[in-house]
Amino acid sequence: MAAALAVALCTLGAAGTAQARPEPSTPQLPDVFDGYVVSTFQDGRFATPQEILDGLHPDTAFYDEPELTGGEAPGTLLKSMPVEVQFSGFRPGNLRAWRLMYVTTGLDARTPEISTGILLVPDDGRDDATRPLIGYQEANDSVGPTCHPSTQWTGANPMDGASWSALGPLAQMFGDGLAVMISDVGNDADPAPKGVFAGRFAGHANLDGMRAALTLDDAGLSRQTPVSIFGIAGGGVGAAFAAEAQPEYAPELDVRSTVLEGMVVDQRNFMRVSDGSVGSGFAFATLLGLEPKYPEMRVDEKLTPLGRQVADWYRTQCQTPAYFTAPFVPLSSFFTSGLAPADIPEFQHVYDDNLLGTRAPGADVLIASCGADDSPMSLVPAQDARDLADRYRAGGTDVTYAPTDCSMTRFVTDMYGWGTDLFGMQTVDWMVATLRE
């Protein structure tokens, strides 16, 4: 992990400063590559060829699900397994990790379901009982199996964009001594398509992953430790739903803040903007990642033969490279009705159910998203993020809105700042400050 981050960031420049509860700003390289992060290079090693092969083909025996009695409380830890972190053939030093399987709930916040995830804890000499915890939701849009964080970070799917986008923020969090729990939003090895875009389910999986992590004796975390929620892009949806649900669903968690970066606020608007753009494949995958939790969508019944072939393939794949294979395709061509997915009547209640901002989070929120619709990366209308900030504020939430310059001008003139802000690295110091208050 650290070696890949070094290659990615050391070729670029940086600007920005940090202060107590700072305004979001691009971190300087020394802020990212502090003493702890440098030690992960020095004390890490490259994996052997056999370790690389084993990581690419993970042993899925851990993911066999026990029979639930129905009486398990959300967040119940079902099993754990210590694992070695491995990213792109490198095993960073001074980093402990466990795969976890735990109980969460469905859309109704009652029906028991099972999710897996990975807990990452820096080995930096700090007393684990004093270590804050982050509930991280990656930009993981994969509907297929073994594409998710608990296998990503042990060597599987090494080119997936979700894990690459997490390198910088994770390095900052580990450098600040934070433990990080990343949910798979479902059982990673389950061959059935994953409901990763169902926001309520993703939010419950985030909160229950933190609950499970706090009960893992080997990690030594305190159940009273301060926590924050961090989500980006597709993961920002689950993070936002977690923040909205937490006061009622998991009131015992001491949530200090939530960071939302580039999240989809309104699925219907996202479909309209992405359909026919560079993000067409991701828009189509969004439908397939909603259907497992909303089977009444009956997507296959509405598809042309070509659309069905693409759907069947997407359901078995990881987002990289699969969902990049349909750029600029008008999705209406996949449906027998000729309608764009944003306009299909049977999908409207699903979009409504996944609209962010119907409840106000109890803890402070930082929203960082493209400030203007001026980039190929601007698949989420900028106004949606501003509207979400307004809805949260109307509900009593303290919101910091920090729009990001995603323009192609900045891409050309300040690639480091453009990229690190896109991944949310400018927000980490703000989040850490809330944990220290």
Buried (B, 14 or more C-beta within 10 A) or exposed (E): BBBBBBEBBEEBEBEBEBEEBBEBBBBBBEBBBBEBBEBBBEBBEEBEEEBBEBBBEBEBEBBEBEEEEEEBEBBBBBBBBEBBBBBBBBBBBBBBBBBBBBBBBBBEBEEBBBBBBBBBBBBBEBEBEEBBBBBBBBBBBBBBBBBBBBBBBBBBBBEBBBBBBBBBBBBBBBBBBBBBBBBBBBBBBBEEBBBBBBBBBBBBBBBBBBBBBBBBEEBEBBEEBBBBBBBBBBBBBBBBBBBBBBBEBBEEBBBBBBBBBBBBBBBBBBBBBBBBBBBBBBBBBBBBBBBBBBEEBEBEEBBBEEBBEBBEEBBEBBBBEBBBEBBEBEBBEBBEEEBBBBBBEEBEEBBEBBBBBEBBBBBBBBBBBBBEEBBEBBBBBBEBBBBBBEBBBEBEBEBBBBBBBBBEEBBEEBEBBBBBBBBBBBBBBBBBBBBEE
